[in-house]
Amino acid sequence: MLNENIPNSPSTPGGRTRHRRRPSDGTSEDSKQNERNLLVNDRSKYKSMLIRAYSTIWMIGGFALIIYFGHLYITAMVVVIQVFMAKELFNLLRQVREDTRLPGFRLLNWHFFFTAMLFVYGRILSQRLVNTVTSDKFLYQLVSSLIKYHMVICYSLYIAGFMWFILTLKKKMYKYQFGQYAWTHMILIVVFTQSSFTVANIFEGIIWFLLPASLIVINDIAAYIFGFFFGRTPLIKLSPKKTWEGFIGASIMTIISAFFLANVMGRYQWLTCPRTDLSTGWLHCDPGPLFKPDYFTLPGWIPAWFPWKKISILPVQGHALCLGLFASIIAPFGGFFASGFKRAFKVKDFGDSIPGHGGITDRMDCQMVMAVFAYIYHQSFVVAQNISVDTILDQEQATLYMKLGQILHQRMVG
């Protein structure tokens, strides 16, 4: 009788009326789910915060110690990070059952990895290696020969790996093997593209590595704190715990920190001088105009109790504001990309090597985007302005040697 009074209502064979869920119902459920995912509503947030803070303190302490040791140790740290990132990404698509049927196939991934490492670091550090061994005639000749045939060696290793891959192809395993081959090459592009720019930044002056990396860390910590206490509005569905409050608060803190950090870092030659070899000794150089302070007198309306009447501003602080703006607005999209990537593969984190943070790759997603921008920005807007006296003298010496060579050649011919 009830169904007769409602002529168009769909019913089940048992006579029960089925009600369609309205679109608004789904929207409200999604919004409620997003609110439950917010960090401010997480009941175990204080425990996770303590774990995360403990790991962060250890990482920052170790990072500061490595910075103190210098360029070569920082480069070694980058290499270790690359190895861990590659391991996490290799394991992401690994299938144990298939790997047991392909003994030695996993070694092929690492063969391509170390071949790419030899190629990238050989291109970046070759001239600095030559400058390091110039005092030893035997080492100089050996290194010069290796550099001369560097590309041939790397290409031969790659071709050997390519042939190894072809010879290990098995019937009914073609799809998995070619998928692993493509995945390996994608990892090499992602990891070594970022790392090549990072190492180049290190040897241009530690500040061009340290400042961008520090800004990403500050942005990440500030976003966590602001989201922890004030986060109410979800920012993006790919990362449910990210909020607008955390994003805006972190952006302001990152830009302010960039301005003041550049003033502090720019006063130490250990951080500003470029390294032209692979030694670990202390550096002394002309810092260039970017790191020489300009003094400004404060206006008269400043209260008398204010301790400073003049302030010093380094020109590099203007560039730091640009880096801070990128680190706070654009670089977080590297994290959003990683979040979407993890959702596609249905994993929470890339690894579990850092308690409270996940894996190494989880901490490096924004750093990869930032390192590339820092290098491009430095080469485009800084290098031309930061010509030091030492650089000018080197150029003048090279010109003088060339002219002397021309004069001697003319006299010999005459």
Salt bridges, closest charged atoms under 4 A:
GLU29 OE1 - ARG21 NH1 3.23
ASP42 OD2 - LYS241 NZ 3.89
GLU98 OE2 - ARG97 NH2 3.14
ASP99 OD2 - ARG94 NE 2.73
ASP99 OD2 - ARG106 NH2 2.75
ASP220 OD2 - ARG52 NH2 3.40
ASP220 OD2 - ARG363 NH1 2.72
ASP277 OD1 - ARG275 NH1 3.63
ASP286 OD1 - LYS292 NZ 3.49
ASP349 OD2 - LYS348 NZ 3.60
ASP362 OD1 - LYS342 NZ 2.79
